[in-house]
Amino acid sequence: MIYLDHNATTSILPEVLEAMMPYLTSEWGNPSSSYRFGSRLKKVIETARVQVAELIGAHPTEILFTSCGTESNNAAIHAALKADLRKRQIITSAVEHSSVLTYCKSLENEGYRVTYLPVDRDGLLKLADLENAITNETALVSLMWANNETGVLFPVKEIGEVCRSRGALFHCDAVQAVGKIEIAMRNAMVDYLSLTGHKFHAPKGIGALFVRRKSPFSPFVTGGHQERNLRGGTECVPLIVGLGKAAELSRKHLQAYETRVRPMRDALEEDILDSIPNTELNGHKTQRLANTSNISFHGVESEALLILLDQEGICASTGSACLADSEEPSHVIRAMKPESAASRQMVRFSLGLENKKEEISKTVEVLGKAIAALSN
C-alpha cells in the first residue's frame, strides 16, 4: 500500500501504542476515584496535558481534552456565543471544515447571522474582507489555520491582531496545522484553538481545545467535575496518554517533517503537472502545508480516478474524509474556482514522514496509466 492521505488520518506510532498499553491493561482505574489505584492516573493525565501544551507553545492549564476536532470546534463556538448573548454575528470562511460550517448553518436557524468570507483562486483570504465584516455585533471569528483539502495557510497572526483590535473573540481550527508547522500560542492572539490526535499519529477519538487564560468558556459537554469542571465525562486515560506521547514525538519531528516531506510533495506535484496533460494545482504555490497537494485532472471524474488508484494500492482522496459519503463536489475548490468543474475533477495527495521517494514515482506512473484509461 502507498498511503497518501495523511490529512484524513495517520497510523498510531509504535511508541504511542507502547505508552498507551499499561492503561489498556493493568492501569484501568477511574482517575476520579479517591483511592490510589484510580487517583494516581491524574498525574498521567497532567503529564499528557504538558506534552500537548509544549507542542503548541501554550500553558498546560490552557489545554482541555476533548473527543475530537469536531467537538473542539463546536465547543469553542459554543463558548464564544455564551460569553455575550447580545452579540449575534459569527464570521467564518467559505472553505472551513464541515464541523464549523454545519454548526454555523444550524446557528442560522436559531437567529444568528453568519458571514462567510470568500477566498481567491489560490484559496487565500483577504484581511480587508475580515476588517469590513467585523461589527459591534460580532461574537466570534472562526477561521482555520491550514485548509484540509488544499493545505493553504491563513494569516493567523494578522487575523488575531484584527480581532483583538476590534474586540472580537477568535477561534482557530488548527486540526491540519498542529504537528506540521511550528505553533506558538504565546505569540498568537487566538482565544481558542482546536486540534485532534489522529492527524499526528495518536489514536482516533481524542482531541484537545486550547482556551487562552481569561478567555470566556462555558462547558459544551456538561456532567461531572472532570477537566476542571470544563468538560464532563470520565477521562479516557489510554487515549489521553497516546495524544500526549504523539505530541511529544511530533515536536521532535517538526524540522524533519519540513526537510523530508516537502521535497517528496514537490516531486510528486511537479511530475504530475509536467507529465500528465490537463492538470492544474489547486491552492497557493508556496503559502501551503509542506505535505499537501490538490490537483485537478480536467475531464476526469475524481471518483473514477480514485477507484483505479485504489486498485493499485494507492490511497488518496477527494478532500475531507468527513464528507467522503457525500455526493456533493468539494465546497473548498468550488469556492476557489466557482466557474470550473475542478471541484469534481480533483484529487488530494497528503504525505507523511513514512512515505518514500520510490512511492512517489510509482504513484505518478499509475496516475498516467489511469488517466489514459479513463480518457479513452
C-alpha positions in Angstrom: 0.0 0.0 0.0 1.1 3.5 -0.8 -0.6 5.8 1.7 -1.0 9.4 0.5 -4.0 10.5 2.6 -2.3 11.7 5.9 -4.7 14.7 6.1 -7.5 12.2 6.6 -5.8 10.2 9.3 -2.5 8.7 10.3 -1.2 5.4 11.8 -0.6 5.1 15.5 3.2 5.2 16.0 4.7 2.1 17.9 6.0 4.4 20.6 2.5 5.8 21.1 0.9 2.4 21.3 3.6 1.3 23.8 2.9 4.3 26.0 -0.9 3.5 26.0 -0.7 -0.2 26.7 -0.4 -0.1 30.6 -3.6 2.0 30.7 -5.4 -0.6 28.5 -4.4 -3.5 30.7 -3.2 -3.2 34.3 -3.8 0.5 35.0 -7.5 0.6 34.3 -8.8 2.6 37.2 -11.0 5.7 37.2 -9.0 8.9 37.6 -11.8 10.5 39.6 -11.7 7.8 42.3 -10.5 8.7 45.8 -8.4 5.6 46.2 -4.8 5.4 44.9 -5.4 2.8 42.2 -7.5 5.3 40.3 -6.4 8.7 41.5 -2.8 8.1 40.6 -3.8 8.3 37.0 -4.4 12.1 37.5 -0.7 12.6 37.3 -0.6 10.7 34.0 -3.3 12.9 32.5 -1.4 16.0 33.6 1.8 14.8 32.0 -0.1 14.4 28.7 -1.5 17.9 29.2 2.0 19.3 29.5 3.1 17.4 26.4 0.3 18.8 24.3 0.8 22.3 25.7 4.5 22.2 24.7 3.7 21.2 21.1 1.7 24.4 20.6 3.6 26.7 22.9 0.8 27.0 25.5 0.5 26.7 29.3 -0.8 23.3 30.5 -3.8 24.9 32.2 -5.0 26.2 28.8 -5.4 22.6 27.4 -8.8 20.9 27.6 -9.1 17.3 26.4 -12.0 16.5 24.1 -13.0 13.6 21.9 -12.0 15.0 18.5 -11.5 18.1 16.4 -15.3 18.4 15.7 -16.1 18.6 19.4 -13.3 21.1 19.9 -14.6 23.3 17.1 -18.2 23.1 18.4 -17.1 23.8 22.0 -15.2 26.9 21.1 -18.0 28.3 19.0 -20.5 27.5 21.8 -18.3 29.2 24.4 -17.9 32.4 22.4 -21.7 32.7 21.8 -22.4 32.1 25.5 -19.9 34.8 26.5 -22.2 37.6 25.3 -25.8 36.7 24.3 -26.3 40.1 22.8 -23.8 39.5 20.0 -25.4 37.6 17.2 -22.9 37.6 14.4 -20.3 34.9 13.6 -17.7 35.4 10.9 -16.1 32.3 9.2 -15.0 31.4 5.7 -16.5 29.5 2.8 -13.7 26.9 3.0 -13.9 25.9 6.6 -14.2 22.2 7.7 -17.7 20.8 7.8 -17.6 20.7 11.6 -17.6 24.5 11.6 -19.8 25.2 8.6 -22.5 22.7 9.6 -22.7 24.1 13.1 -22.8 27.6 11.8 -25.7 26.7 9.4 -27.6 25.3 12.4 -27.0 28.5 14.3 -28.5 30.5 11.5 -31.7 28.6 12.2 -31.5 30.0 15.8 -31.3 33.6 14.6 -27.6 34.1 14.4 -26.1 35.9 11.4 -23.2 34.1 9.8 -20.8 35.9 7.4 -18.9 33.6 5.1 -15.8 35.3 3.9 -14.7 34.4 0.3 -11.3 33.2 -0.9 -9.5 33.9 -4.1 -8.5 31.4 -6.8 -5.4 30.4 -4.7 -7.5 29.8 -1.6 -6.2 32.9 0.1 -8.3 35.1 2.4 -8.2 38.9 2.2 -7.8 40.6 5.5 -9.7 43.6 4.2 -12.8 41.4 3.9 -12.5 40.4 7.5 -12.0 44.0 8.7 -15.1 45.1 6.8 -17.2 42.2 8.1 -16.5 42.8 11.8 -19.1 44.9 13.7 -20.0 45.5 17.3 -22.3 42.5 16.9 -19.5 40.1 16.1 -19.4 37.4 18.8 -16.7 35.2 17.2 -14.4 35.0 14.2 -13.7 31.3 13.4 -11.0 30.7 10.7 -8.8 27.8 10.1 -5.0 27.7 10.2 -4.5 25.3 7.4 -7.1 24.1 4.9 -7.6 20.3 5.0 -8.2 20.0 1.2 -5.5 22.3 -0.2 -3.1 22.9 2.7 -3.4 26.7 2.1 -2.4 28.6 5.2 -4.4 31.6 6.5 -2.5 34.5 8.2 -3.4 33.6 11.7 -1.2 36.2 13.4 -2.7 39.1 11.4 -6.2 37.7 11.8 -5.7 37.6 15.6 -4.5 41.2 15.6 -7.6 42.4 13.7 -9.9 40.5 16.1 -8.1 41.8 19.2 -8.2 45.4 17.9 -12.0 45.1 17.2 -12.9 43.3 20.4 -14.0 40.0 18.7 -13.1 36.6 20.0 -11.0 34.4 17.7 -11.3 30.6 17.3 -8.8 28.8 15.0 -9.3 25.3 13.7 -5.7 24.1 13.6 -6.5 20.4 13.2 -4.4 20.2 10.0 -1.6 22.5 11.2 -0.7 21.0 14.5 2.3 18.7 14.1 3.1 20.0 10.7 4.2 23.6 11.3 5.6 25.5 14.3 2.9 26.9 16.5 3.4 29.2 19.5 0.3 30.2 21.2 2.1 32.6 23.5 2.7 34.8 20.4 -0.7 34.4 18.7 -3.8 36.4 19.6 -6.0 33.3 19.5 -8.7 32.7 22.1 -9.5 29.1 21.2 -7.5 26.6 19.1 -8.7 23.1 18.1 -6.6 20.0 17.4 -7.1 16.3 17.1 -4.7 13.4 17.7 -5.2 11.2 14.8 -3.8 13.8 12.4 -0.3 13.3 14.0 -0.1 9.6 14.9 -2.2 9.5 18.0 -5.4 7.4 18.2 -8.7 8.5 16.9 -11.2 9.6 19.5 -9.0 12.1 21.3 -8.5 15.8 20.7 -7.9 19.0 22.6 -9.0 22.6 22.8 -6.7 25.4 23.7 -8.6 28.0 25.8 -6.5 31.1 26.5 -6.4 32.1 30.1 -9.1 34.8 30.7 -10.9 33.9 27.5 -14.6 33.1 28.4 -15.6 29.4 28.4 -18.8 27.6 29.2 -18.8 23.8 29.1 -20.2 22.2 25.9 -20.4 18.8 27.5 -21.9 19.0 31.0 -21.9 16.4 33.6 -19.2 15.6 36.2 -16.3 17.7 37.6 -13.7 16.4 35.1 -11.3 18.7 33.3 -11.6 21.4 36.0 -15.4 21.4 35.6 -15.0 22.4 31.9 -15.9 19.1 30.2 -17.9 16.3 31.9 -17.2 12.6 31.3 -14.8 10.0 32.6 -11.4 10.7 31.1 -10.2 8.1 28.6 -6.7 7.7 30.0 -5.2 5.5 27.3 -6.2 7.9 24.5 -5.0 10.9 26.5 -1.7 9.2 27.1 -1.5 8.5 23.4 -2.2 12.1 22.5 0.5 13.3 24.9 3.1 10.9 23.5 2.3 11.7 19.9 2.5 15.4 20.7 6.0 14.9 22.3 7.2 13.0 19.2 5.7 15.5 16.8 7.5 18.3 18.5 10.8 16.4 18.0 10.0 15.7 14.3 8.9 19.1 13.2 12.1 20.0 11.5 12.4 16.6 9.8 8.8 17.0 8.6 9.7 20.1 6.7 13.0 18.9 5.2 11.8 15.4 4.3 8.2 15.7 3.4 8.2 18.9 1.3 10.8 17.7 -1.3 8.7 14.5 -1.8 5.5 16.5 -2.1 7.1 18.9 -4.6 8.5 16.0 -6.7 5.0 14.4 -6.8 3.4 17.6 -7.8 5.9 18.6 -10.4 6.0 15.2 -12.0 2.2 15.1 -12.3 1.9 18.7 -13.7 4.8 18.1 -16.1 3.9 14.6 -17.4 0.1 14.5 -17.3 -1.8 16.9 -19.6 -4.8 19.0 -18.5 -3.7 19.1 -14.8 -3.9 22.1 -12.5 -2.7 22.9 -9.0 -5.4 24.0 -6.6 -4.1 26.2 -3.8 -1.3 28.8 -3.4 2.1 27.6 -4.7 4.0 28.4 -1.5 1.6 29.5 1.2 0.7 25.9 2.0 1.5 23.0 4.2 4.6 21.0 3.3 2.7 17.8 2.8 -0.5 18.7 0.8 -1.0 18.8 -3.0 -4.5 19.2 -4.5 -4.6 18.7 -8.3 -7.4 18.9 -10.8 -7.4 16.3 -13.7 -9.6 18.2 -16.1 -12.0 15.9 -18.0 -11.6 13.1 -15.5 -14.1 12.4 -12.7 -12.4 12.2 -9.3 -14.3 9.1 -8.1 -13.4 7.1 -11.2 -9.7 8.0 -10.8 -9.6 7.2 -7.1 -11.1 3.7 -7.9 -8.3 3.0 -10.3 -5.7 4.2 -7.8 -7.2 2.1 -5.1 -7.0 -1.0 -7.3 -3.2 -0.4 -7.4 -3.0 0.0 -3.7 -2.7 3.8 -3.7 -4.7 5.7 -1.1 -5.7 9.3 -1.9 -8.9 11.3 -1.6 -11.1 14.0 -3.0 -10.9 16.0 0.2 -12.3 15.8 3.7 -12.8 12.2 5.0 -15.8 13.6 7.0 -17.6 14.2 3.7 -16.5 11.1 1.9 -20.0 9.7 1.6 -21.4 13.0 0.3 -22.2 13.3 -3.4 -21.6 17.0 -3.3 -18.4 18.3 -5.0 -15.7 19.9 -2.9 -17.0 23.1 -1.4 -13.4 24.3 -1.0 -12.5 24.1 -4.6 -15.9 25.4 -5.6 -15.3 28.4 -3.5 -11.9 29.0 -5.1 -13.0 28.3 -8.7 -16.8 28.5 -9.0 -16.8 28.8 -12.8 -15.0 25.5 -13.4 -15.7 21.8 -13.0 -12.5 21.5 -10.8 -14.4 20.6 -7.7 -15.5 17.3 -9.3 -12.2 16.5 -11.0 -9.5 16.8 -8.4 -7.5 14.6 -6.1 -5.8 15.5 -2.8 -2.5 13.9 -2.0 -1.2 14.3 1.5 2.1 12.9 2.5 3.8 11.9 5.8 7.3 11.1 7.2 6.9 7.4 6.4 6.5 8.0 2.6 9.5 7.1 0.4 10.8 8.6 -2.9 10.1 5.3 -4.8 6.4 5.6 -3.8 6.2 9.0 -5.5 7.5 7.7 -8.8 5.2 4.7 -8.6 2.2 6.9 -8.0 3.0 9.2 -11.0 3.4 6.1 -13.2 0.0 4.6 -12.0 -1.7 8.0 -12.4 -0.5 8.3 -16.0 -1.9 4.9 -16.9 -5.2 5.6 -15.1 -5.7 8.9 -16.8 -5.0 7.3 -20.2 -7.5 4.6 -19.5 -10.2 7.0 -18.4 -9.6 9.3 -21.3 -10.2 6.6 -24.0 
